[in-house]
Amino acid sequence: MARPTLPSSHLRLRRVVFRITKSEHFRLSHRAAQLNLSVNDLARRLMLEAIAKPHQDSPAPTTAILKELY
């Protein structure tokens, strides 16, 4: 039996790729195993959690800094 079709708002069409060190991968895979998750699923959850809440200790970029970036 085929899986049900997801609504377009739930489709995952974009990828985020980044490199990590061997020790970072070891720590990530160890934690993923503890949580019974794949390394990819844990990295995804951590990333989404990090962008969902604003950092309290980092100031917002000033207009001058933003102008330098663009």
C-alpha positions in Angstrom: 0.0 0.0 0.0 1.4 3.4 -0.9 1.9 6.2 1.6 -0.7 8.9 1.8 0.1 12.1 -0.1 1.3 15.0 2.1 -0.2 18.5 1.8 2.2 20.9 0.0 2.9 22.7 3.3 4.5 19.5 4.7 6.7 18.6 1.8 10.4 18.7 2.5 12.0 19.9 -0.7 15.0 21.9 0.5 18.4 20.6 1.9 20.8 22.1 4.3 24.3 20.6 4.1 27.2 21.4 6.4 30.5 19.8 7.4 31.5 18.7 10.9 34.7 17.4 12.4 35.2 13.7 13.3 34.8 14.5 17.0 31.6 16.5 16.4 30.2 13.6 14.4 31.1 11.2 17.2 29.3 13.3 19.8 26.3 13.8 17.5 26.0 10.1 16.6 26.5 9.1 20.3 23.7 11.5 21.4 21.4 10.3 18.5 21.9 6.7 19.5 20.9 7.6 23.1 17.7 9.2 21.8 17.1 6.4 19.3 17.3 8.9 16.4 19.3 8.9 13.2 22.2 11.4 13.2 20.3 13.4 10.5 17.1 13.6 12.5 18.9 14.8 15.6 20.8 17.4 13.6 17.6 18.6 12.0 15.8 18.8 15.4 18.7 20.7 16.9 18.9 23.2 14.0 15.1 23.8 14.1 15.2 24.3 17.9 18.1 26.7 17.6 16.4 29.0 15.0 13.1 28.9 16.8 14.3 30.7 19.9 16.3 34.0 19.7 19.7 34.2 21.3 19.6 36.4 24.4 23.3 37.0 24.5 23.9 38.2 21.0 22.9 41.7 20.0 20.9 42.4 16.9 23.0 43.5 14.0 23.1 47.2 13.5 22.2 49.0 10.2 25.9 49.7 9.5 26.7 46.0 9.8 23.8 45.0 7.5 24.9 47.6 4.9 28.4 46.1 4.9 26.9 42.6 4.2 24.9 43.8 1.2 
